[in-house]
Amino acid sequence: MATDFITNIERFFKQKSVLSNLIAINIIIFLVIKIVSVILLLFRIDAFAFLQLLELPASITSVLYRPWTLITYMFTHLDFFHILFNLLCLYWFGQIFLLFFKPKQLGGLYILGGIMGGLLFILSYNLFPYFNLLIKWSFLKGASASVMAIIFACAIYKKDFEVRLMFIGNVKLIYIASALFILDFIYIISDNSGGHIAHIGGALTGVWFALAYTKKVDITLYINKAIDAVVDFFTKKPQKTKVNTKHKRPETDYEYNKRKNDEKKEIDIILGKIKKSGYNSLSEKEKKTLFDAKK
């Protein structure tokens, strides 16, 4: 049983799909944070400054100094059960998402949902007086906003889709999503205010994605283009520039017409050979000539 479980996990990560890559990135960053934190504490160095490089601050000034945290926060977890719950939800609802949408859209919505959740968190903490005294000490972390975007995209796009819950049975996903949204709104003034606000931002992004997609508009398009550009920048091998030392003059009308006429004659001969003996009678060179002519 344990062997099968491990085998399934290995098979999942060997796929190197968008879903498995998102989960792997979260796990790797979690382990790096834990290892670095232990090392810092061994030297009696506070790890708070290190974590500030990854968590999203509520302070607009701090965000301007660390703009990358709008992305890094959604891959940052400190608590084991926090990352476990988020990644399980990402796996379950990511599989459902892929029934209706493309893998690249999963990655794009994960990022977009996280960004919108983070922006709503910053906006709320700087807009509502309730959070005035908390701005300086409030930071956001975790993949919850991104996961909520994925959940709501599925729930809105396929309102009749059902999931099976233990001890309850089949329940429509839209009911689960609605319950989560209501709970997040109720607990906005709890100890985890920032998290619940980000959840709402992610949920609204999922709704936006689903409604736009029904009109054949993909709001993750530009996010995915940006991701592709970053990936290409770090993975694309530099190509050697070929310098053409021979300067070729333009063809005259006579030369152009003669070349086209010769090509036509060659194609006619090949077509005649096909008619007489079949396509398999052609040599590799003749097949290539015919293929190039078709292009």
N, C-alpha and C positions, 0 to 999 in steps of 0.2 A: 504493500500500500504506500509506504513512505517512498519506495523507489519509484513508483509510478508518478507520485506527486512531484518529485524532483525532476523526473524525465519530462513531465509536462511543462514545468517552469523553464527548463533548458530549451525545449522546443519553441516555447513562446518567445524567448529572447533571441533565439537564433533566426527568427523571422526577420528581425530588424525592420519591423513595420513602424509606422508613425506612432501607434499606440504603445508598442513595446519600447520604443526609443524615449517617449515621454516618461514612462514609468522608470526606465533605467536612469535617465538624467536626474530625476527626483531622488532616487536611491543613492546614486553616486554623490550628489551634493550633500545629502543627509550624512553619509559616512565621512565625507571630507570635513564637514562642520564638527562632527563629534571628535574626530581624530585631532583636528587643530585645537579644539577647545580643551581637550585633555592635555595636550602638550603645553599650551599656554598656562593652564592651571598648575602644572608641575613646576613651572618657573614663577609661580605666584603672580601671573599676569592676568588681568581681568579680560575676559573674552568679549566683553560688551562692545568694544571698539571694532573688533573683527566682525561681529554680527551686524553692526550698523552698516557695513559695506554691502550687505545683502538684503536686509529688511527695508520695507518702504516706510519712510517717516510721514507723519501727518503734517508736519511743518513744511510749508511751501518753500521756504528758504533752504531747508535741508535737502529737499528734493532737487532744487536747482543745482546744488553742489554734488548730488549723487543721483543723476537722472536714470542711470542704468538700473536702479533698484525697482523701477516700475516694471521691469522684466524679471529680475532675479528673485524678487520676493515670492513669486508664484511657484518657484522651485525650492523654496527654503522651508525646512521643517526642523524643529528642535526636539520635539517630543515623539517617541516611538509610536504611540497610539494615534497621534495626530496624523503622521504620515501613513500609517497602516490604514486608517479609515479612509483618508483621501484617495490613496492609490487603489484600494479595493473598489471604491465608488467609480474611480476613473476607469478601471478595468471593466466593471460590469456595464456601466452606461456607455463607455466607449465602444463596446461590442454592439450595443443596440444602435448607437449612432451610425456605425459602419454598415448597418443593414439598409440605410436610406441615403447615406451621403458618402463622399469620397474620403479616402484617408488624409489627403492634404487638407481638406476642409476641417477635419478633426484637429490637426495641428494648428491651423489658422484660428479656429474658434477658441481653442485652449488659450492661445496668446491674446486674442482680442478680448475674450471674456475676462482674463486676468487684468488686462490694461484698463478696461472699463470699470471693473470692480475696484481697482486701485484708485482711479480718478474720482469715483464717487466717494470713496473713503476720505481722500484729501479734501474734496469739496465740502463734504458734510462736517468734517472737523473744523473747518475754517468758516463755515457759514452759520452753524447753529451755536448759540451762546452756551448751551449745555456742555459743549466739549471744550470751551475756551481754556480752562485750567489743565486740560489733559493733552493738548496739542504737543507740547514739548516732549512728553514721555510716551507718546503713542506710536507704535510701529505695527506694520501689517506683514504677515508671512503666511505661507501655505497655498495650496493649490485649490482651495475650496471654491473661490469665485470662478475659476476656470471650469471646474467640474459642474458647477451649477449652470453655467452657460450650455454645457453639453446636455445636461438633463433636460433643461427647458427647451432646447432646440428639438429634441426628440418628442417631448410631451406636446408641444404646440403643433409640430409638423404632422404627427400621427396621434391624434387625440384618442383614438380607440385602442391604441396599443396597450396590451396588458402585460404585467410582470407578476410572477408568482412569489408571494411572501410566505415565509414559514409561519405556521399556525393560523394564517389568515386565508390564504388561497390567492386567486387571481384578482389583481387590483389594477385599474387603469392608471397608467403612468401620469396622466394629467392630474389625478387626485393626489398622488404622492408629491408631485411638484408644487401643487397649490398649497398643500399642508406645510411643506418646507418654507415656502414664501411667507405664509402667515406667521409661522414661528419666528422666522428671521425678523420680520417687522415688529412683532411683539417684544422681542428681546434686544432691540436696538439700544436700549438704555441699560443693558446688563454689563457684566464685567468684560465681555467680549464684544463691545459695541462695534469696533472697527471690523471684526470678522463678519458680523451680521450685515453690516452696511455693504461690504464687499460682495457678500453672497447675493444681495439684491441687485447690485450692479451687474454681476455675472448672469443672473437670471434674466434680467431685462435684455442683455446682449443676446442670450439664447432665443428669446422671443423675437427680437429684431431679425436675427439670422433666419429663423424659420419662416416668418412672414415675408421677408424679402425673397427667400428661395422659392416660395410658392409663385412669385412673380418673375421667376427665372433670373433673379439678381443674387450674386454671391458676394456678400459683404466681406468675406475673408480673402478675396482675390488679391488685394494690394498687400495685405499682411503676408500672404504666401509668396508674393513676388519679392518682398523684402527678405523673407527667410531664405528663399532660393539664392538671392544675391549674396547674402552672408555666407551660406554654405559653399557657393561657387568660389567666393573669395578665398576661403580657407582650404578648399579641397582641389581646386582646379590647378593642374600642373601647367607651368609656363610653357608655351609653345615656342619653338625656335622659329624665328622669322626667316623665311626663305627669300634670298635676294636673287632676283632674276638679272643675271649679268648680260643676257642677250636681249637686245632691243629689237622687238618685232614690229615691222612697219605695218600699217593697215592694209588690208586686201583691196585690190582694185575691183571694179565691177566685173571685169572679165574673169579674174581669179575666183571671185566669190561664186559666180554663175557656173564656172567649170567644176568647182568643188561640189556644189550642190547637185549638179548633173551626174557626176561620178558616184556620189553617195546614193542617188536615186537608182542608178543602174545596178549598183551592188545590192540594194534592197530588193529590186525586182528579181535578180538572180536567186536570192535567198528564198523569196516567196514562191518562185517557180519550183525550187527544190523541195520546199515543204509540200506543195501541191502534188508533186510527183512521188516523193518518197516518205513524206511525213516529217514532223518536227524533230524526231529523234535522229534523223539522218544528218542533222546539222552538226558542224564542228563547234567546239567551245567558242572559237573566235567569231563564227557566224551567229551563234546565239547572242553573244555580247553585242555585236553590231546591231542585231535586230532589237535587242533590249534598249540600247542607247537611242535608236531611232524612235522607239515608242515614247521615250521620255521627252 
